[in-house]
Amino acid sequence: MPGTEDIAHQQNLLQIHRRNLAHYLRQSAQHGATGAPVSVLNGILDTQNEIQRIKAILRGWGVAVEDQPDDGDRPVPQGSPASPSTKTSALKRRSLQRRIDALIEEHDAVERQLINVLDPSSQVRLQRQLQDKADQIVQLEEELEKLTAH
């Protein structure tokens, strides 16, 4: 059986993670419904997972733990709005798609520049930029596909 110090430590960690979650949620709200950066969305998900882990530890030790609305563990009845994690996942997908769209626009702009450039060194530089943009697009599309598959 864990000692009072172990229990107090886990309870302290739970408070810290809940404060961090509140911070991430404020950041997400400041960006609007679809504009939160992926790092903020990942922070929300990671922090909710840590909260769940700590609550499971405490409950496994027989310690009562209060559920809070943003903890991310409440089951969603059918017909109710999406859970926070579902909303977060949708926001993350939209954010990734916007990044892909922006990279495609940048890629197209570089491609248009390449057509008009005669200097071989400038052509090589622009071709490298094109390849870099194409690689970034592929990476983000793979990330988006993984999210969509879940």
Buried (B, 14 or more C-beta within 10 A) or exposed (E): EBEEEBBEEBBEBBEBBBEBBEBBBEBBEEBEEEEBBBEBBEBBBBBBBBBBBBBEBBEEEEBEBEEBEBBBBEEEEEEEEEBBBEBBBBBBBBBBBEBBEEBEEBBEEBBEBBEEBEEEEEBEBBBEBBEBBBEBBEEBBEBBEEBEEE
